[in-house]
Amino acid sequence: MDRGSPWTRTSPHRVADARRVAHVPADERLFEHRGRGYASSSRATLGYVLAVAPADLAKLPSTPGVYLFIDARGHLLYVGRASNLRSRVRSYWNSGLDRPGLRGMVRRIRRVLAGPCISEHEAALLERTLLERLDPPFNRTTGFETVVGVRLSSTPPGIAAVVELAPRIDRVFGPYLGWAPTYAAASALMRLFPVHFCRPPGELDSIERDLARIRGVGEHDLDDLSQRAANVLDRDRSAVIDAVDRVRREREHASELCLYERASELQRQIDGILWITQRQDVMRLGDSGDRWIADESRIDAVVEAIG
């Protein structure tokens, strides 16, 4: 599987060494990622699956999406995802391909199917769904990435990454693929918008009361902080830019103090926010609030294209 997210392979924006953290303004990073769906309302051309022969890979779009390899008998061999379909699929025909099993698979490919997506995150969710349902023989899948939500609760106030869903009580955002990026993003939002301190003083312990006082937060701030957190989770562009910029400043300060592990953790939180704020339309929360529902029309389009 092609792991296009920063959580499954090295990201170009990951802090490999916090001493060399790049000082890139958050708004510039969001503009840079706009074409990949971060906090963007733009929509790729969806609802179709493109089929090309290996000799015609130049016809593939340079957009995020999923790809499937089909043999001469029409059997599915492999499912993957990519941030750039054309570049990623072409790489399988490079002489440097170093996995013997994949070289044998590539010799069998007679048709490539490509399903464009509006973001890398959508491609990741679509790939996961297809792997679960189709079980291609050349995918070395030992398990599936976790589908996660972010719960914004009011009683008691909190922001948390959740796997188990309950009938709709609190507001749940998502779904997001991967526990690590979602947990990192939720941790950042909890710090930026400390709704857990927005309780009567009698419900807080002494440390919590001191922290609430230092942050200047009280129970009267609950609605405002909850709404600001919801704006980020709803992918409001200015809210996302502001949240990422605040964490970026924290990261730079940690680097200046030589707190390299902390700077790396803050970079993971930035990546997490950018990951969960990518638009995706392939999966949503069901009306009952206790399960995620896939867009069956998208799945059917891919399955029908296999033949």
WOSUL-V646973 format. One record per pair of residues at least 4 apart in sequence whose C-alpha atoms are under 8 Angstrom apart, sorted by the first residue. I is the first residue (numbers start at 1). J is the second residue. D is the distance in Angstrom with one decimal. If there is no record, write none. Layout:
# WOSUL-V646973
i:I j:J d:D
i:I j:J d:D
This chain:
# WOSUL-V646973
i:1 j:79 d:6.6
i:1 j:80 d:4.6
i:1 j:81 d:6.6
i:1 j:139 d:6.5
i:1 j:140 d:7.9
i:2 j:80 d:5.2
i:2 j:81 d:5.1
i:2 j:82 d:5.9
i:3 j:8 d:5.4
i:3 j:9 d:6.2
i:3 j:81 d:6.8
i:3 j:82 d:7.1
i:3 j:124 d:8.0
i:4 j:8 d:7.1
i:4 j:9 d:7.1
i:4 j:81 d:6.9
i:4 j:82 d:5.6
i:4 j:83 d:5.7
i:4 j:120 d:6.7
i:4 j:124 d:7.7
i:5 j:9 d:6.8
i:5 j:11 d:7.4
i:5 j:120 d:6.9
i:5 j:121 d:7.3
i:5 j:124 d:7.9
i:5 j:275 d:7.6
i:6 j:10 d:6.0
i:6 j:11 d:4.6
i:6 j:14 d:7.5
i:6 j:271 d:7.0
i:7 j:11 d:7.8
i:7 j:178 d:7.8
i:7 j:180 d:7.3
i:7 j:181 d:6.6
i:10 j:14 d:6.8
i:13 j:271 d:8.0
i:14 j:264 d:8.0
i:14 j:267 d:6.7
i:14 j:268 d:7.3
i:14 j:271 d:7.7
i:15 j:20 d:7.6
i:15 j:21 d:6.1
i:15 j:263 d:7.9
i:15 j:264 d:5.7
i:15 j:267 d:6.4
i:16 j:264 d:7.8
i:17 j:21 d:6.9
i:17 j:260 d:7.6
i:17 j:264 d:7.9
i:18 j:255 d:6.2
i:18 j:260 d:5.0
i:18 j:261 d:7.4
i:18 j:263 d:6.0
i:18 j:264 d:6.0
i:19 j:255 d:6.2
i:19 j:258 d:7.3
i:19 j:260 d:6.7
i:21 j:252 d:7.5
i:21 j:255 d:7.5
i:23 j:252 d:7.5
i:24 j:28 d:6.9
i:24 j:29 d:6.9
i:25 j:29 d:6.6
i:25 j:245 d:6.7
i:25 j:248 d:7.8
i:26 j:30 d:6.3
i:26 j:241 d:5.8
i:26 j:242 d:7.6
i:26 j:244 d:5.7
i:26 j:245 d:4.8
i:26 j:248 d:7.2
i:27 j:31 d:6.3
i:27 j:241 d:5.5
i:27 j:245 d:7.5
i:28 j:32 d:6.1
i:29 j:33 d:6.2
i:30 j:34 d:5.9
i:30 j:38 d:6.6
i:30 j:39 d:7.5
i:30 j:241 d:7.1
i:33 j:37 d:6.8
i:33 j:38 d:5.7
i:34 j:38 d:5.3
i:34 j:39 d:7.1
i:34 j:40 d:6.1
i:35 j:119 d:7.9
i:36 j:63 d:7.6
i:36 j:64 d:6.9
i:36 j:83 d:7.4
i:36 j:118 d:7.0
i:36 j:119 d:4.8
i:36 j:120 d:6.2
i:36 j:278 d:7.7
i:37 j:41 d:7.6
i:37 j:42 d:7.3
i:37 j:118 d:5.8
i:37 j:119 d:4.4
i:37 j:120 d:7.3
i:37 j:278 d:5.1
i:37 j:279 d:5.7
i:38 j:119 d:7.3
i:38 j:274 d:6.3
i:38 j:275 d:7.4
i:38 j:277 d:5.8
i:38 j:278 d:4.2
i:38 j:279 d:6.6
i:39 j:235 d:5.1
i:39 j:236 d:6.7
i:39 j:237 d:5.4
i:39 j:240 d:7.1
i:39 j:274 d:7.8
i:39 j:277 d:5.5
i:39 j:278 d:5.5
i:39 j:279 d:6.7
i:40 j:235 d:7.7
i:40 j:237 d:7.2
i:40 j:278 d:7.2
i:40 j:279 d:6.8
i:41 j:279 d:7.4
i:42 j:118 d:7.7
i:43 j:118 d:5.6
i:44 j:116 d:7.2
i:44 j:117 d:6.4
i:44 j:118 d:5.0
i:45 j:116 d:7.1
i:45 j:117 d:7.8
i:46 j:115 d:7.6
i:46 j:116 d:6.1
i:46 j:117 d:6.6
i:46 j:118 d:7.9
i:47 j:298 d:6.5
i:47 j:301 d:7.2
i:48 j:115 d:6.6
i:48 j:116 d:7.8
i:48 j:301 d:6.8
i:49 j:113 d:6.4
i:49 j:114 d:5.5
i:49 j:115 d:4.8
i:49 j:116 d:7.5
i:49 j:301 d:6.9
i:49 j:302 d:6.4
i:49 j:305 d:6.8
i:50 j:60 d:7.7
i:50 j:113 d:5.5
i:50 j:114 d:5.1
i:50 j:115 d:6.5
i:51 j:111 d:6.6
i:51 j:112 d:5.6
i:51 j:113 d:4.5
i:51 j:114 d:6.5
i:51 j:305 d:7.9
i:52 j:56 d:5.9
i:52 j:57 d:6.6
i:52 j:59 d:7.4
i:52 j:60 d:7.7
i:52 j:111 d:5.8
i:52 j:112 d:5.3
i:52 j:113 d:6.6
i:53 j:57 d:6.9
i:53 j:110 d:6.1
i:53 j:111 d:4.8
i:53 j:112 d:6.1
i:54 j:109 d:7.4
i:54 j:110 d:6.5
i:54 j:111 d:6.4
i:54 j:112 d:6.8
i:56 j:60 d:7.9
i:57 j:86 d:6.6
i:57 j:89 d:7.5
i:57 j:90 d:6.6
i:58 j:86 d:6.6
i:59 j:86 d:7.8
i:60 j:85 d:6.5
i:60 j:86 d:5.0
i:60 j:114 d:7.3
i:61 j:84 d:7.6
i:61 j:85 d:6.1
i:61 j:86 d:5.7
i:61 j:116 d:7.6
i:62 j:84 d:4.8
i:62 j:85 d:5.4
i:62 j:86 d:5.1
i:62 j:87 d:7.0
i:63 j:83 d:6.3
i:63 j:84 d:4.8
i:63 j:85 d:5.8
i:63 j:86 d:7.7
i:63 j:116 d:6.4
i:63 j:117 d:7.2
i:63 j:118 d:7.9
i:64 j:81 d:7.6
i:64 j:82 d:5.5
i:64 j:83 d:4.1
i:64 j:84 d:5.0
i:64 j:85 d:6.0
i:64 j:116 d:6.0
i:64 j:117 d:5.4
i:64 j:118 d:6.7
i:64 j:119 d:5.7
i:64 j:120 d:5.4
i:64 j:123 d:6.4
i:65 j:81 d:5.8
i:65 j:82 d:5.6
i:65 j:83 d:6.7
i:65 j:84 d:7.3
i:65 j:85 d:6.2
i:65 j:114 d:6.9
i:65 j:115 d:5.4
i:65 j:116 d:4.2
i:65 j:117 d:4.6
i:65 j:118 d:7.7
i:65 j:119 d:7.5
i:65 j:120 d:6.9
i:65 j:122 d:7.7
i:65 j:123 d:4.8
i:66 j:79 d:7.2
i:66 j:80 d:5.6
i:66 j:81 d:4.2
i:66 j:82 d:6.3
i:66 j:85 d:7.4
i:66 j:114 d:5.8
i:66 j:115 d:5.2
i:66 j:116 d:6.6
i:66 j:117 d:7.5
i:66 j:123 d:5.7
i:66 j:124 d:7.9
i:66 j:126 d:7.2
i:66 j:127 d:6.1
i:67 j:79 d:5.8
i:67 j:80 d:5.4
i:67 j:81 d:6.0
i:67 j:82 d:7.8
i:67 j:85 d:7.3
i:67 j:89 d:7.7
i:67 j:112 d:6.9
i:67 j:113 d:5.5
i:67 j:114 d:4.4
i:67 j:115 d:6.3
i:68 j:76 d:7.1
i:68 j:77 d:7.3
i:68 j:78 d:5.6
i:68 j:79 d:4.6
i:68 j:80 d:6.5
i:68 j:112 d:5.8
i:68 j:113 d:5.0
i:68 j:114 d:6.5
i:69 j:76 d:6.1
i:69 j:77 d:5.4
i:69 j:78 d:5.2
i:69 j:79 d:6.7
i:69 j:109 d:6.0
i:69 j:110 d:7.7
i:69 j:111 d:6.1
i:69 j:112 d:4.9
i:69 j:113 d:6.5
i:70 j:74 d:5.7
i:70 j:75 d:5.5
i:70 j:76 d:4.7
i:70 j:77 d:5.6
i:70 j:78 d:7.6
i:70 j:109 d:5.6
i:70 j:110 d:6.0
i:70 j:111 d:5.1
i:70 j:112 d:6.2
i:70 j:113 d:7.7
i:70 j:306 d:7.4
i:71 j:75 d:5.5
i:71 j:76 d:6.7
i:71 j:77 d:6.8
i:71 j:108 d:5.5
i:71 j:109 d:4.7
i:71 j:110 d:5.1
i:71 j:111 d:6.6
i:72 j:108 d:7.2
i:72 j:109 d:7.1
i:72 j:110 d:5.5
i:72 j:111 d:7.8
i:74 j:306 d:6.8
i:74 j:307 d:6.7
i:75 j:306 d:7.6
i:76 j:136 d:6.2
i:76 j:137 d:7.8
i:76 j:306 d:7.1
i:77 j:105 d:7.4
i:77 j:109 d:8.0
i:77 j:136 d:5.4
i:77 j:137 d:5.8
i:77 j:138 d:5.8
i:78 j:136 d:5.2
i:78 j:137 d:6.7
i:78 j:138 d:5.4
i:78 j:139 d:5.8
i:79 j:127 d:6.9
i:79 j:130 d:7.5
i:79 j:131 d:6.8
i:79 j:136 d:6.7
i:79 j:139 d:7.0
i:80 j:127 d:6.3
i:81 j:85 d:7.7
i:81 j:123 d:5.9
i:81 j:124 d:6.3
i:81 j:127 d:6.1
i:82 j:88 d:6.1
i:82 j:120 d:7.0
i:82 j:123 d:7.2
i:83 j:88 d:7.8
i:83 j:119 d:7.7
i:83 j:120 d:5.5
i:84 j:88 d:6.0
i:85 j:89 d:5.9
i:85 j:114 d:7.5
i:85 j:116 d:8.0
i:86 j:90 d:6.1
i:87 j:91 d:6.4
i:88 j:92 d:7.4
i:89 j:93 d:7.9
i:90 j:94 d:7.1
i:91 j:97 d:7.6
i:92 j:97 d:6.4
i:92 j:103 d:8.0
i:92 j:106 d:7.0
i:93 j:97 d:7.3
i:93 j:106 d:7.3
i:97 j:102 d:7.8
i:97 j:103 d:7.0
i:98 j:103 d:7.8
i:99 j:103 d:6.4
i:100 j:104 d:6.5
i:101 j:105 d:6.4
i:102 j:106 d:6.1
i:102 j:138 d:7.7
i:103 j:107 d:6.5
i:104 j:108 d:6.9
i:105 j:109 d:6.7
i:105 j:138 d:7.5
i:113 j:305 d:7.5
i:113 j:306 d:7.7
i:115 j:302 d:7.4
i:116 j:123 d:7.8
i:117 j:122 d:6.1
i:117 j:123 d:5.7
i:118 j:122 d:6.5
i:118 j:123 d:7.8
i:118 j:279 d:6.9
i:118 j:280 d:6.7
i:119 j:123 d:6.4
i:119 j:278 d:6.2
i:119 j:279 d:6.3
i:119 j:280 d:6.6
i:120 j:124 d:6.2
i:120 j:278 d:7.7
i:121 j:125 d:6.3
i:121 j:176 d:7.8
i:121 j:177 d:7.3
i:121 j:275 d:6.8
i:121 j:276 d:7.7
i:121 j:278 d:6.2
i:121 j:279 d:7.3
i:121 j:280 d:6.6
i:122 j:126 d:6.1
i:122 j:278 d:7.8
i:122 j:279 d:7.0
i:122 j:280 d:4.6
i:122 j:281 d:6.9
i:122 j:282 d:6.4
i:123 j:127 d:6.0
i:124 j:128 d:6.2
i:124 j:177 d:7.1
i:125 j:129 d:6.3
i:125 j:176 d:7.9
i:125 j:177 d:6.4
i:125 j:282 d:7.1
i:125 j:283 d:7.5
i:126 j:130 d:6.2
i:126 j:282 d:6.5
i:126 j:299 d:7.9
i:127 j:131 d:6.1
i:128 j:132 d:6.2
i:128 j:144 d:6.8
i:128 j:145 d:7.4
i:129 j:133 d:6.3
i:129 j:294 d:7.9
i:130 j:134 d:5.7
i:130 j:135 d:7.7
i:130 j:299 d:7.2
i:131 j:135 d:5.2
i:131 j:136 d:6.8
i:132 j:144 d:7.6
i:135 j:139 d:7.6
i:145 j:177 d:6.5
i:145 j:178 d:5.6
i:145 j:179 d:7.9
i:146 j:163 d:7.7
i:146 j:177 d:6.0
i:146 j:178 d:5.1
i:146 j:179 d:6.0
i:147 j:163 d:6.8
i:147 j:175 d:6.2
i:147 j:176 d:5.7
i:147 j:177 d:4.7
i:147 j:178 d:6.0
i:147 j:179 d:7.3
i:148 j:161 d:6.7
i:148 j:162 d:5.8
i:148 j:163 d:5.0
i:148 j:174 d:6.9
i:148 j:175 d:5.6
i:148 j:176 d:5.1
i:148 j:177 d:6.1
i:148 j:178 d:6.6
i:148 j:179 d:6.2
i:148 j:182 d:6.9
i:149 j:161 d:5.7
i:149 j:162 d:5.2
i:149 j:163 d:6.3
i:149 j:172 d:6.3
i:149 j:173 d:5.5
i:149 j:174 d:4.8
i:149 j:175 d:5.1
i:149 j:176 d:6.0
i:149 j:182 d:7.6
i:150 j:159 d:6.9
i:150 j:160 d:5.5
i:150 j:161 d:4.5
i:150 j:162 d:5.9
i:150 j:172 d:5.5
i:150 j:173 d:5.1
i:150 j:174 d:6.5
i:150 j:182 d:7.5
i:150 j:186 d:6.8
i:151 j:158 d:7.7
i:151 j:159 d:5.7
i:151 j:160 d:5.3
i:151 j:161 d:6.3
i:151 j:162 d:6.6
i:151 j:170 d:6.7
i:151 j:171 d:5.8
i:151 j:172 d:4.4
i:151 j:173 d:6.4
i:152 j:157 d:7.5
i:152 j:158 d:5.9
i:152 j:159 d:4.8
i:152 j:160 d:6.9
i:152 j:170 d:6.3
i:152 j:171 d:5.3
i:152 j:172 d:6.2
i:152 j:173 d:7.9
i:152 j:226 d:7.4
i:152 j:230 d:7.7
i:153 j:157 d:5.1
i:153 j:158 d:5.2
i:153 j:159 d:6.5
i:153 j:170 d:5.1
i:153 j:171 d:6.5
i:154 j:158 d:6.6
i:154 j:170 d:7.1
i:156 j:196 d:7.3
i:156 j:199 d:7.9
i:157 j:195 d:5.5
i:157 j:196 d:4.9
i:157 j:197 d:7.8
i:157 j:198 d:6.9
i:157 j:199 d:7.6
i:157 j:222 d:7.8
i:158 j:190 d:7.3
i:158 j:194 d:7.9
i:158 j:195 d:5.7
i:158 j:196 d:5.0
i:159 j:186 d:6.3
i:159 j:187 d:7.9
i:159 j:189 d:7.2
i:159 j:190 d:5.7
i:159 j:195 d:7.6
i:159 j:196 d:7.9
i:160 j:183 d:7.4
i:160 j:186 d:5.7
i:160 j:187 d:7.4
i:160 j:190 d:7.8
i:161 j:179 d:7.8
i:161 j:182 d:6.2
i:161 j:183 d:5.3
i:161 j:186 d:6.0
i:165 j:289 d:7.0
i:165 j:290 d:4.7
i:165 j:291 d:6.4
i:166 j:289 d:6.4
i:166 j:290 d:4.7
i:167 j:288 d:5.8
i:167 j:289 d:4.8
i:167 j:290 d:4.9
i:168 j:288 d:6.3
i:168 j:289 d:4.5
i:168 j:290 d:6.9
i:173 j:233 d:6.7
i:173 j:234 d:7.9
i:174 j:276 d:7.8
i:174 j:284 d:6.9
i:174 j:285 d:7.2
i:175 j:283 d:6.8
i:175 j:284 d:6.3
i:175 j:285 d:7.1
i:175 j:292 d:7.1
i:176 j:182 d:6.8
i:176 j:276 d:6.0
i:177 j:182 d:7.7
i:178 j:182 d:6.4
i:179 j:183 d:5.8
i:180 j:184 d:6.1
i:180 j:272 d:7.9
i:181 j:185 d:6.1
i:181 j:268 d:7.3
i:181 j:269 d:7.3
i:181 j:271 d:7.1
i:181 j:272 d:4.3
i:181 j:273 d:7.6
i:181 j:275 d:7.0
i:181 j:276 d:7.6
i:182 j:186 d:6.1
i:182 j:272 d:5.9
i:182 j:273 d:7.7
i:182 j:276 d:6.7
i:183 j:187 d:6.1
i:183 j:272 d:7.8
i:184 j:188 d:6.3
i:184 j:268 d:6.4
i:184 j:269 d:4.7
i:184 j:272 d:5.6
i:184 j:273 d:7.7
i:185 j:189 d:6.3
i:185 j:269 d:5.1
i:185 j:270 d:7.2
i:185 j:271 d:7.9
i:185 j:272 d:4.6
i:185 j:273 d:4.8
i:185 j:276 d:7.5
i:186 j:190 d:6.1
i:187 j:191 d:6.4
i:187 j:269 d:7.5
i:188 j:192 d:6.1
i:188 j:247 d:7.5
i:188 j:269 d:6.0
i:189 j:193 d:5.7
i:189 j:194 d:7.8
i:189 j:229 d:6.5
i:189 j:243 d:7.9
i:190 j:194 d:5.2
i:190 j:195 d:7.1
i:190 j:196 d:7.8
i:192 j:243 d:7.5
i:193 j:225 d:5.3
i:193 j:226 d:7.2
i:193 j:228 d:7.4
i:193 j:229 d:6.3
i:194 j:198 d:7.4
i:194 j:217 d:7.7
i:194 j:225 d:7.2
i:195 j:221 d:7.7
i:195 j:222 d:5.8
i:195 j:225 d:6.2
i:195 j:226 d:6.6
i:197 j:204 d:7.5
i:197 j:208 d:6.9
i:197 j:209 d:7.7
i:197 j:212 d:5.7
i:197 j:217 d:6.6
i:197 j:218 d:6.5
i:197 j:219 d:7.1
i:198 j:217 d:6.6
i:198 j:218 d:4.9
i:198 j:219 d:3.8
i:198 j:220 d:6.9
i:198 j:221 d:6.3
i:198 j:222 d:5.4
i:199 j:203 d:6.4
i:199 j:204 d:7.1
i:199 j:218 d:6.7
i:199 j:219 d:4.7
i:200 j:204 d:7.1
i:200 j:218 d:7.6
i:200 j:219 d:6.0
i:201 j:209 d:6.6
i:204 j:208 d:5.5
i:204 j:209 d:5.8
i:205 j:209 d:6.1
i:206 j:210 d:6.3
i:207 j:211 d:6.2
i:208 j:212 d:6.0
i:209 j:213 d:6.1
i:210 j:214 d:6.2
i:211 j:215 d:6.1
i:212 j:216 d:5.9
i:212 j:217 d:5.1
i:212 j:218 d:6.7
i:213 j:217 d:6.3
i:213 j:218 d:7.8
i:217 j:221 d:6.4
i:218 j:222 d:7.6
i:221 j:225 d:6.1
i:222 j:226 d:5.9
i:223 j:227 d:6.1
i:224 j:228 d:6.3
i:225 j:229 d:6.2
i:226 j:230 d:6.1
i:227 j:231 d:6.1
i:228 j:232 d:6.7
i:228 j:239 d:7.4
i:229 j:233 d:6.5
i:230 j:234 d:5.9
i:231 j:235 d:6.4
i:231 j:236 d:5.4
i:231 j:239 d:6.0
i:231 j:240 d:7.8
i:232 j:236 d:5.7
i:232 j:237 d:7.7
i:232 j:239 d:5.2
i:232 j:240 d:5.1
i:232 j:243 d:7.5
i:232 j:277 d:7.5
i:233 j:276 d:7.7
i:233 j:277 d:6.5
i:234 j:277 d:7.6
i:235 j:239 d:7.5
i:235 j:240 d:6.4
i:235 j:277 d:5.3
i:235 j:278 d:7.6
i:235 j:279 d:7.7
i:236 j:240 d:6.1
i:237 j:241 d:6.2
i:238 j:242 d:6.1
i:239 j:243 d:6.1
i:240 j:244 d:6.1
i:240 j:273 d:7.8
i:240 j:277 d:7.7
i:241 j:245 d:6.0
i:242 j:246 d:6.2
i:243 j:247 d:6.4
i:244 j:248 d:6.0
i:244 j:270 d:5.8
i:244 j:273 d:7.2
i:244 j:274 d:8.0
i:245 j:249 d:6.2
i:246 j:250 d:6.5
i:247 j:251 d:6.2
i:247 j:266 d:6.5
i:247 j:269 d:7.6
i:247 j:270 d:6.6
i:248 j:252 d:6.2
i:248 j:266 d:7.4
i:248 j:267 d:7.5
i:248 j:270 d:7.2
i:249 j:253 d:6.2
i:250 j:254 d:6.2
i:250 j:263 d:7.8
i:250 j:266 d:7.3
i:251 j:255 d:6.2
i:251 j:262 d:7.5
i:251 j:263 d:4.7
i:251 j:264 d:7.7
i:251 j:266 d:5.5
i:251 j:267 d:6.8
i:252 j:256 d:6.2
i:252 j:263 d:7.1
i:253 j:257 d:6.4
i:254 j:258 d:6.3
i:254 j:259 d:5.0
i:254 j:260 d:6.8
i:254 j:262 d:6.4
i:254 j:263 d:5.4
i:255 j:259 d:5.6
i:255 j:260 d:5.8
i:255 j:263 d:5.8
i:259 j:263 d:6.2
i:260 j:264 d:6.2
i:261 j:265 d:6.2
i:262 j:266 d:6.2
i:263 j:267 d:6.2
i:264 j:268 d:6.3
i:265 j:269 d:6.4
i:266 j:270 d:6.3
i:267 j:271 d:6.2
i:268 j:272 d:6.0
i:269 j:273 d:6.2
i:270 j:274 d:6.3
i:271 j:275 d:6.0
i:272 j:276 d:6.2
i:273 j:277 d:6.1
i:274 j:278 d:6.6
i:281 j:295 d:7.6
i:282 j:294 d:5.8
i:282 j:295 d:5.2
i:282 j:298 d:7.1
i:283 j:292 d:6.6
i:283 j:293 d:5.5
i:283 j:294 d:4.3
i:283 j:295 d:5.8
i:284 j:292 d:5.5
i:284 j:293 d:5.3
i:284 j:294 d:6.5
i:284 j:295 d:8.0
i:285 j:289 d:6.1
i:285 j:290 d:7.6
i:285 j:291 d:6.1
i:285 j:292 d:4.6
i:285 j:293 d:6.0
i:286 j:290 d:6.8
i:286 j:291 d:5.6
i:286 j:292 d:5.6
i:286 j:293 d:5.7
i:295 j:299 d:6.8
i:296 j:300 d:5.9
i:297 j:301 d:6.1
i:298 j:302 d:6.7
i:299 j:303 d:6.3
i:300 j:304 d:5.9
i:301 j:305 d:6.2
i:302 j:306 d:6.6
i:303 j:307 d:7.1
